[in-house]
Amino acid sequence: MEVDCLPWICSVPPAGVALVGIPLGIAALGFTGAGIAAGSVAAKMMSAAAIANGGGVAAGSTVAVLQSIGAAGFSLGAKVGLTSALSSAGAAIGAWLSKGKKPPSDKPKKG
């Protein structure tokens, strides 16, 4: 597979997906700033969690964490952590994909 990708270029898309795509995906499930949307996947998850816990959703559960992200977005610490981890992973993948390739030269071609 031939991919022209410098490591620093390959690190940008994973970080962008984490900071933009994940919150959008969570909102699409029904975890919104106004609460859990009626009839959504989030509502079904909340119902199942409440039934399993005897009528309430446990603090720190998956539903509670997703609702927190849906209502307020990622915290600054989460944004920094995700950006660091996924940028590093993207750079490593980019380096692996471009292994053995020489960087483009700034010198004009002869001829």
Secondary structure, DSSP 4 states (H G I P E B T S, - for coil): ------HHHHTHHHHHIIIIIHHHHHHHHTEETTEEPTTSHHHHHHHHHHHHTTSSPPTTSHHHHHHHHHHH---HHHHHHHHHHHHHHHHHHHHHHTTTPPPPPSSPPP-
